[in-house]
Amino acid sequence: MICAFIDEHAERFGVVPICRALAVHGVQIAPRTYWAHRSAAPSKRALWDTTITEILAGVYESDERGKRPPESLYGILKMWAHLQRQGIPVARCTVERIMRANGWRGAMRARRVRTTVADPAAARAPDLVRRRFRSARPDALHVADFTYVPLHGAGFGYTAFVIDAYAGLIVGWECSLTRNSAFVERAIRAAAARRAREGHPLSGDTIHHSEAGSQYTAIHFTETLMLAGLTPSVGTVGDALDNAVAETTIGLYKTECVRDGSPFRTGPLRTLADIEDATCAWVHWYNTHRKENRHMSTDELAPLGGNPLCANVAITRAFYDPEDDREFAIQVVDAGWKGDGPRRSRSPHTALRCRRCCRPIAGRGNRGLRWWDRPR
């Protein structure tokens, strides 16, 4: 820090006068010490930081065409895991420090507006999921929802998704300028056609879960589900937790695909074709390359070996808190069993733990978390 201070003012005052002035104030440094520091070879840490900075700059900085790769959407945790899988043995704190020093950050979620409006007079199918989104096999549970896409100038477009809850795969999607029942039905047909082409047609035991919007409770839509081999299931009105998997996927779509500066956009979204081009590129990347928390190993999600206090710990969600400038992990812990002796309780509790030391965060409950970050 002293040498950096001398570097900053050397051209104006000279090295020797600055060293004399510092000595008067109790900071002893000889001019030869400064020049030895200037002529010394860079340290191993400085060389490694330069290497990692160049790698990250190739991700977060635009190229000569003004484009960035999709990995520029990653935050600190996913970028660290991405580098690990590329064979680059870098520490997570190094990635965090370099990204913060250069002002690089991943995509952040923005507010959303209401798109699906329930029809109180329509008969709805029962809720067969009840917020249990774990699936034992593919095509056991499909979740669906749609969202708006603001167009350049004025107006909105809409995109509907059908997601396989087993692996988070987007099996069907559709874009439209109107939000009617036919629009969401085309996404259902696209999902059924894809599974048929892959040699795994829907056999009638697949649950299709959606919100209680009027598009998903229409009679013709229910007939489309039956013809596609799907069993309808509808959540409660005005509760996003009943369709949390679809809401999370749509949040990623809004953050990574259609926002300004997205690497999947080639310009302003003016027409339906522009929305379809960006959505097609994002869905392909999402299904084939995007790093998901559910697909990351335990070593990647808990670099320090997990929670040493309890053996039955499952990390369900990781997120970054910009207010505290720290990464947190929400863990579901079986409160009654510590690994010693018989299990005394089967009711789980939740804990908010620091990503760095895996210790509980004092005074941080679940009230301050967004709904998609709360344990389910």
RODO-2510 file (C-alpha; in nm, 4 decimals, decimal comma):
residues 376
     n   res          X          Y          Z
     1     m     0,0000     0,0000     0,0000
     2     i     0,2911     0,2375     0,0761
     3     c     0,4543     0,1643    -0,2596
     4     a     0,1217     0,2255    -0,4331
     5     f     0,1014     0,5634    -0,2587
     6     i     0,4521     0,6507    -0,3794
     7     d     0,3629     0,5408    -0,7332
     8     e     0,0643     0,7732    -0,7295
     9     h     0,2610     1,0851    -0,6317
    10     a     0,6136     1,0066    -0,7600
    11     e     0,5848     1,2142    -1,0777
    12     r     0,4776     1,5228    -0,8831
    13     f     0,7056     1,5135    -0,5782
    14     g     0,9748     1,2531    -0,6496
    15     v     1,0539     0,9309    -0,4657
    16     v     1,3159     1,0593    -0,2191
    17     p     1,1109     1,3592    -0,0901
    18     i     0,8081     1,1330    -0,0421
    19     c     1,0143     0,8836     0,1602
    20     r     1,1476     1,1654     0,3787
    21     a     0,7965     1,3024     0,4380
    22     l     0,6693     0,9558     0,5289
    23     a     0,9557     0,9086     0,7751
    24     v     0,8545     1,2305     0,9523
    25     h     0,5067     1,0825     1,0011
    26     g     0,6451     0,7569     1,1386
    27     v     0,6356     0,5480     0,8165
    28     q     0,9888     0,4265     0,7596
    29     i     1,0687     0,3269     0,4017
    30     a     1,3980     0,3755     0,2216
    31     p     1,4098     0,4745    -0,1458
    32     r     1,6113     0,1601    -0,2222
    33     t     1,3308    -0,0482    -0,0708
    34     y     1,0817     0,1167    -0,3053
    35     w     1,3003     0,0631    -0,6107
    36     a     1,3639    -0,3004    -0,5100
    37     h     0,9893    -0,3483    -0,4937
    38     r     0,9442    -0,1905    -0,8361
    39     s     1,2107    -0,4116    -0,9962
    40     a     1,0997    -0,7350    -0,8278
    41     a     0,9261    -1,0020    -1,0332
    42     p     0,5489    -1,0374    -0,9890
    43     s     0,4398    -1,2781    -0,7172
    44     k     0,2693    -1,6078    -0,7910
    45     r    -0,0590    -1,4656    -0,6646
    46     a    -0,0328    -1,1629    -0,8926
    47     l     0,0386    -1,3837    -1,1947
    48     w    -0,2509    -1,6158    -1,1055
    49     d    -0,4850    -1,3208    -1,0565
    50     t    -0,3844    -1,1878    -1,3979
    51     t    -0,4577    -1,5251    -1,5562
    52     i    -0,8009    -1,5562    -1,3928
    53     t    -0,8818    -1,1941    -1,4783
    54     e    -0,8121    -1,2575    -1,8466
    55     i    -1,0309    -1,5683    -1,8403
    56     l    -1,3184    -1,3862    -1,6717
    57     a    -1,2764    -1,0858    -1,9010
    58     g    -1,3374    -1,3155    -2,1963
    59     v    -1,6698    -1,4074    -2,0373
    60     y    -1,7993    -1,0785    -1,8955
    61     e    -1,6573    -0,8304    -2,1481
    62     s    -1,8085    -0,7914    -2,4953
    63     d    -1,6094    -0,9025    -2,7982
    64     e    -1,5465    -0,7033    -3,1155
    65     r    -1,9050    -0,7723    -3,2270
    66     g    -2,0510    -0,6547    -2,8980
    67     k    -2,1552    -1,0079    -2,7941
    68     r    -2,0967    -1,1986    -2,4714
    69     p    -2,1240    -1,5735    -2,4076
    70     p    -2,4219    -1,7047    -2,2073
    71     e    -2,1905    -1,7787    -1,9135
    72     s    -2,1806    -1,4020    -1,8525
    73     l    -2,5124    -1,4540    -1,6731
    74     y    -2,3404    -1,6538    -1,3979
    75     g    -2,2774    -1,5074    -1,0549
    76     i    -1,9859    -1,5844    -0,8269
    77     l    -2,0897    -1,9351    -0,7215
    78     k    -2,1846    -2,0656    -1,0659
    79     m    -1,8832    -1,9045    -1,2322
    80     w    -1,6540    -2,0698    -0,9778
    81     a    -1,8176    -2,4075    -1,0426
    82     h    -1,7960    -2,3457    -1,4203
    83     l    -1,4206    -2,2832    -1,3968
    84     q    -1,3784    -2,5948    -1,1840
    85     r    -1,5494    -2,8052    -1,4489
    86     q    -1,3255    -2,6494    -1,7119
    87     g    -1,0259    -2,7844    -1,5216
    88     i    -0,9144    -2,4497    -1,3758
    89     p    -0,8302    -2,5059    -1,0043
    90     v    -0,9215    -2,1597    -0,8791
    91     a    -1,0508    -2,0799    -0,5309
    92     r    -1,4003    -1,9408    -0,4920
    93     c    -1,2730    -1,6436    -0,2903
    94     t    -1,0371    -1,5586    -0,5778
    95     v    -1,3249    -1,5514    -0,8260
    96     e    -1,5272    -1,3411    -0,5835
    97     r    -1,2451    -1,0922    -0,5267
    98     i    -1,1624    -1,0482    -0,8956
    99     m    -1,5262    -1,0139    -1,0016
   100     r    -1,5894    -0,7534    -0,7330
   101     a    -1,2728    -0,5598    -0,8217
   102     n    -1,3722    -0,5406    -1,1896
   103     g    -1,7409    -0,4754    -1,1304
   104     w    -1,8523    -0,8042    -1,2897
   105     r    -2,1720    -0,9618    -1,1655
   106     g    -2,4294    -1,2102    -1,2831
   107     a    -2,7819    -1,1373    -1,3947
   108     m    -3,0194    -1,0158    -1,1247
   109     r    -3,3901    -1,0824    -1,1118
   110     a    -3,6286    -0,7935    -1,1732
   111     r    -3,9872    -0,7421    -1,0716
   112     r    -4,2579    -0,9254    -1,2612
   113     v    -4,6159    -0,8318    -1,3387
   114     r    -4,9259    -1,0430    -1,3233
   115     t    -5,0170    -1,2301    -1,6413
   116     t    -5,2476    -1,5185    -1,5479
   117     v    -5,5905    -1,4126    -1,4206
   118     a    -5,8161    -1,6766    -1,2655
   119     d    -6,1717    -1,7287    -1,3852
   120     p    -6,3844    -1,7732    -1,0698
   121     a    -6,6676    -1,9330    -1,2693
   122     a    -6,4518    -2,2021    -1,4287
   123     a    -6,4322    -2,5522    -1,2857
   124     r    -6,0735    -2,6393    -1,1939
   125     a    -5,8942    -2,9697    -1,1674
   126     p    -5,7718    -3,0733    -0,8203
   127     d    -5,4216    -3,0010    -0,6985
   128     l    -5,2438    -3,3356    -0,7378
   129     v    -4,8969    -3,1984    -0,6574
   130     r    -4,9458    -3,0022    -0,3332
   131     r    -4,6015    -2,8461    -0,3666
   132     r    -4,4272    -3,1842    -0,3887
   133     f    -4,2162    -3,1261    -0,6972
   134     r    -3,9733    -3,4155    -0,6552
   135     s    -4,0138    -3,6759    -0,9282
   136     a    -3,8771    -4,0278    -0,9343
   137     r    -3,8620    -4,0505    -1,3138
   138     p    -3,8922    -3,8396    -1,6288
   139     d    -4,2433    -3,7469    -1,7465
   140     a    -4,3920    -3,8061    -1,4026
   141     l    -4,4701    -3,4356    -1,3548
   142     h    -4,4856    -3,1510    -1,6039
   143     v    -4,5333    -2,7941    -1,4809
   144     a    -4,6484    -2,5101    -1,7059
   145     d    -4,6834    -2,1351    -1,6998
   146     f    -4,6389    -1,8355    -1,9292
   147     t    -4,5026    -1,4840    -1,8949
   148     y    -4,5031    -1,1537    -2,0773
   149     v    -4,2188    -1,0113    -2,2889
   150     p    -4,2180    -0,6320    -2,3395
   151     l    -4,1719    -0,5300    -2,7020
   152     h    -3,9633    -0,2364    -2,8169
   153     g    -4,1800     0,0707    -2,8444
   154     a    -4,5137    -0,0589    -2,7179
   155     g    -4,7032    -0,3814    -2,6633
   156     f    -4,6240    -0,7207    -2,5191
   157     g    -4,5480    -1,0695    -2,6379
   158     y    -4,5990    -1,3878    -2,4379
   159     t    -4,4004    -1,7078    -2,3922
   160     a    -4,5369    -2,0325    -2,2477
   161     f    -4,3213    -2,3121    -2,1064
   162     v    -4,3715    -2,6775    -2,0169
   163     i    -4,1021    -2,8082    -1,7800
   164     d    -4,0288    -3,1651    -1,6754
   165     a    -3,9879    -3,1426    -1,2968
   166     y    -3,7580    -3,4475    -1,2852
   167     a    -3,4544    -3,2660    -1,4299
   168     g    -3,5849    -2,9166    -1,4989
   169     l    -3,5827    -2,9811    -1,8744
   170     i    -3,7930    -2,7484    -2,0899
   171     v    -3,9799    -2,9968    -2,3084
   172     g    -4,2108    -2,7480    -2,4791
   173     w    -4,2425    -2,3736    -2,5368
   174     e    -4,4418    -2,1359    -2,7520
   175     c    -4,4390    -1,7606    -2,8249
   176     s    -4,7399    -1,5523    -2,9177
   177     l    -4,8734    -1,1982    -2,9302
   178     t    -5,1985    -1,3019    -2,7603
   179     r    -5,2554    -1,4899    -2,4353
   180     n    -5,5457    -1,7201    -2,5162
   181     s    -5,6004    -2,0916    -2,4587
   182     a    -5,4755    -2,1879    -2,8037
   183     f    -5,1419    -2,0279    -2,7231
   184     v    -5,0725    -2,2480    -2,4196
   185     e    -5,2171    -2,5535    -2,5962
   186     r    -4,9482    -2,5277    -2,8645
   187     a    -4,6826    -2,5535    -2,5945
   188     i    -4,8485    -2,8732    -2,4672
   189     r    -4,8544    -3,0227    -2,8167
   190     a    -4,4903    -2,9292    -2,8682
   191     a    -4,3931    -3,1087    -2,5454
   192     a    -4,5881    -3,4219    -2,6397
   193     a    -4,4424    -3,4228    -2,9910
   194     r    -4,0887    -3,3905    -2,8588
   195     r    -4,1244    -3,6837    -2,6213
   196     a    -4,2730    -3,8911    -2,9035
   197     r    -3,9801    -3,8088    -3,1333
   198     e    -3,7380    -3,9116    -2,8589
   199     g    -3,9057    -4,2507    -2,8356
   200     h    -4,0807    -4,1870    -2,5034
   201     p    -4,4409    -4,0900    -2,5808
   202     l    -4,6623    -3,9772    -2,2953
   203     s    -4,8597    -4,2781    -2,1769
   204     g    -5,1339    -4,1109    -1,9730
   205     d    -4,9754    -4,1209    -1,6258
   206     t    -4,8042    -3,7812    -1,6536
   207     i    -4,9386    -3,5031    -1,4314
   208     h    -4,9634    -3,1595    -1,5910
   209     h    -4,9574    -2,8940    -1,3170
   210     s    -5,0335    -2,5268    -1,3794
   211     e    -5,1689    -2,2137    -1,2162
   212     a    -5,5382    -2,1317    -1,1948
   213     g    -5,5327    -1,8894    -1,4884
   214     s    -5,8293    -1,8870    -1,7225
   215     q    -5,6104    -2,0193    -2,0054
   216     y    -5,5363    -2,3363    -1,8060
   217     t    -5,8933    -2,3980    -1,6871
   218     a    -6,0706    -2,3754    -2,0228
   219     i    -6,2640    -2,6825    -2,1362
   220     h    -6,0775    -2,7040    -2,4669
   221     f    -5,7435    -2,6922    -2,2856
   222     t    -5,8484    -2,9838    -2,0635
   223     e    -5,9408    -3,1824    -2,3745
   224     t    -5,5980    -3,1068    -2,5209
   225     l    -5,4342    -3,2470    -2,2082
   226     m    -5,6324    -3,5684    -2,2292
   227     l    -5,5483    -3,6152    -2,5975
   228     a    -5,1782    -3,5608    -2,5194
   229     g    -5,1815    -3,8220    -2,2408
   230     l    -5,1659    -3,5770    -1,9490
   231     t    -5,3611    -3,5598    -1,6229
   232     p    -5,4582    -3,2019    -1,5281
   233     s    -5,3634    -3,0505    -1,1931
   234     v    -5,4246    -2,6878    -1,0910
   235     g    -5,2872    -2,4990    -0,7913
   236     t    -5,4659    -2,2466    -0,5760
   237     v    -5,5455    -1,8909    -0,6838
   238     g    -5,2863    -1,6202    -0,6243
   239     d    -5,0212    -1,8471    -0,4708
   240     a    -4,6989    -1,8724    -0,6683
   241     l    -4,5625    -2,1396    -0,4328
   242     d    -4,8065    -2,3890    -0,5816
   243     n    -4,6196    -2,3616    -0,9114
   244     a    -4,2747    -2,2710    -0,7826
   245     v    -4,0748    -2,4742    -1,0369
   246     a    -4,2355    -2,2997    -1,3343
   247     e    -4,2113    -1,9602    -1,1655
   248     t    -3,8394    -2,0115    -1,1045
   249     t    -3,7759    -2,1123    -1,4662
   250     i    -3,9687    -1,8115    -1,5925
   251     g    -3,7701    -1,5885    -1,3587
   252     l    -3,4496    -1,7190    -1,5158
   253     y    -3,5963    -1,6636    -1,8637
   254     k    -3,6836    -1,3022    -1,7860
   255     t    -3,3434    -1,2392    -1,6271
   256     e    -3,1198    -1,4174    -1,8759
   257     c    -3,3004    -1,4027    -2,2092
   258     v    -3,5275    -1,1034    -2,2643
   259     r    -3,3656    -0,8356    -2,0484
   260     d    -3,1585    -0,5563    -2,2048
   261     g    -2,8022    -0,6642    -2,2708
   262     s    -2,8855    -1,0350    -2,2865
   263     p    -2,6346    -1,2400    -2,4903
   264     f    -2,9270    -1,4148    -2,6621
   265     r    -3,0667    -1,0955    -2,8136
   266     t    -2,9396    -0,9589    -3,1436
   267     g    -3,1167    -0,6269    -3,1002
   268     p    -3,4454    -0,4784    -2,9781
   269     l    -3,7404    -0,7176    -2,9505
   270     r    -3,9756    -0,5646    -3,2070
   271     t    -4,1646    -0,8618    -3,3520
   272     l    -4,2743    -1,2127    -3,2629
   273     a    -3,9837    -1,3502    -3,4669
   274     d    -3,7367    -1,1620    -3,2463
   275     i    -3,8877    -1,3196    -2,9344
   276     e    -3,8813    -1,6655    -3,0919
   277     d    -3,5155    -1,6332    -3,1995
   278     a    -3,4009    -1,5280    -2,8522
   279     t    -3,6171    -1,7885    -2,6775
   280     c    -3,4982    -2,0700    -2,9051
   281     a    -3,1321    -1,9881    -2,8363
   282     w    -3,1913    -1,9602    -2,4617
   283     v    -3,3902    -2,2859    -2,4346
   284     h    -3,1177    -2,4751    -2,6209
   285     w    -2,8515    -2,3371    -2,3870
   286     y    -3,0703    -2,3960    -2,0808
   287     n    -3,1343    -2,7613    -2,1699
   288     t    -2,7809    -2,8492    -2,2757
   289     h    -2,5211    -2,6236    -2,1121
   290     r    -2,6590    -2,4107    -1,8298
   291     k    -2,5283    -2,4940    -1,4827
   292     e    -2,8082    -2,5570    -1,2336
   293     n    -2,7804    -2,5812    -0,8552
   294     r    -2,9606    -2,9148    -0,8730
   295     h    -2,6929    -3,0482    -1,1102
   296     m    -2,3964    -2,9245    -0,9051
   297     s    -2,2167    -3,1686    -0,6818
   298     t    -2,2089    -3,1430    -0,3031
   299     d    -1,8439    -3,0356    -0,3187
   300     e    -1,9375    -2,7502    -0,5508
   301     l    -2,2298    -2,6347    -0,3393
   302     a    -2,0490    -2,6696    -0,0052
   303     p    -1,6754    -2,6145    -0,0646
   304     l    -1,5864    -2,6630     0,3025
   305     g    -1,7438    -3,0041     0,3379
   306     g    -2,0988    -2,9186     0,4382
   307     n    -2,2396    -2,8748     0,7840
   308     p    -2,0265    -3,0455     1,0545
   309     l    -2,3074    -3,0178     1,3108
   310     c    -2,5609    -3,2453     1,1446
   311     a    -2,5105    -3,5366     0,9110
   312     n    -2,8543    -3,5144     0,7474
   313     v    -2,8223    -3,1863     0,5555
   314     a    -2,9566    -3,1104     0,2092
   315     i    -2,8803    -2,7820     0,0344
   316     t    -3,1919    -2,6784    -0,1546
   317     r    -3,1118    -2,3272    -0,2709
   318     a    -2,8176    -2,0874    -0,2929
   319     f    -2,8493    -1,7148    -0,3448
   320     y    -2,6544    -1,3906    -0,3151
   321     d    -2,7583    -1,1119    -0,0797
   322     p    -2,6373    -0,7746    -0,2185
   323     e    -2,7106    -0,5987     0,1122
   324     d    -2,4733    -0,8152     0,3164
   325     d    -2,2467    -0,8807     0,0147
   326     r    -2,2398    -1,2499     0,1008
   327     e    -2,3616    -1,5743    -0,0456
   328     f    -2,6042    -1,7820     0,1572
   329     a    -2,7383    -2,1336     0,1326
   330     i    -3,0766    -2,2430     0,2588
   331     q    -3,0458    -2,5911     0,4060
   332     v    -3,3173    -2,8286     0,5199
   333     v    -3,1972    -3,0123     0,8301
   334     d    -3,3648    -3,2962     1,0156
   335     a    -3,3748    -3,1375     1,3600
   336     g    -3,4119    -3,4587     1,5578
   337     w    -3,1288    -3,6657     1,4163
   338     k    -2,7620    -3,5712     1,4611
   339     g    -2,6175    -3,8956     1,3298
   340     d    -2,5749    -4,0481     1,6780
   341     g    -2,8405    -4,2913     1,7978
   342     p    -3,1924    -4,3423     1,6661
   343     r    -3,3856    -4,0794     1,4767
   344     r    -3,6053    -3,8929     1,7258
   345     s    -3,8023    -3,6660     1,4962
   346     r    -3,8997    -3,6581     1,1323
   347     s    -4,0134    -3,2955     1,1136
   348     p    -3,7521    -3,0832     0,9330
   349     h    -3,6587    -2,7267     1,0127
   350     t    -3,4801    -2,4709     0,8000
   351     a    -3,1568    -2,2863     0,8617
   352     l    -2,9819    -2,0047     0,6796
   353     r    -2,6111    -2,0755     0,6629
   354     c    -2,3131    -1,8848     0,5294
   355     r    -2,1582    -2,0242     0,2107
   356     r    -1,8069    -1,9652     0,3431
   357     c    -1,8161    -2,1307     0,6840
   358     c    -2,1472    -2,3238     0,6788
   359     r    -2,2422    -2,1683     1,0127
   360     p    -2,5934    -2,0438     1,0936
   361     i    -2,6504    -1,6741     1,0321
   362     a    -2,7645    -1,5143     1,3568
   363     g    -3,0755    -1,3044     1,3314
   364     r    -3,1488    -1,4024     0,9703
   365     g    -3,4751    -1,5912     0,9404
   366     n    -3,6865    -1,6653     0,6367
   367     r    -3,9009    -1,3524     0,6568
   368     g    -3,6566    -1,1450     0,4566
   369     l    -3,6241    -1,3983     0,1751
   370     r    -3,8016    -1,3765    -0,1540
   371     w    -4,0589    -1,6458    -0,2139
   372     w    -3,8473    -1,8314    -0,4681
   373     d    -3,5585    -1,8478    -0,2149
   374     r    -3,7664    -1,9921     0,0691
   375     p    -3,7385    -2,3652     0,1376
   376     r    -4,0285    -2,5675     0,0042
***
